[in-house]
Amino acid sequence: MRVAAQTSAFSFKGKNDSAKEVGEKLNTAHVVEGSIQQSGKHIKITARLSRAATNEEICSESCGPLELTDVFATQSEIAHKVVAGLRGQLTGETTANATAAAAVQAGIKVQV
């Protein structure tokens, strides 16, 4: 798996390049993109995994509404969900198994 550097990925922020264009420019097979909606002290975050070559959305996951009382915990929760989704799509694991595996690695109790 090849992961592009954050500085490379951030060069696309605010632009309307497709997942295919981003994948070609960064030489990646898949692209994770997201959006954030905020209302007061609550946010909703959506992350999408797309196959760069075809611009096809493989999966999408939303988190929220989340209260912004602990930004670090919120960031960690979102990262674990994205990793679980990626693991499931790239290895063929079911979402429940991937989520549980990611949670175990993070020391989080999960009911599946």
Summary of the structure (lengths in Angstrom):
residues: 112
radius of gyration: 14.8
end to end distance: 27.7
largest distance: 40.0
contacts: 275
relative contact order: 0.12
helix: 41%
strand: 29%
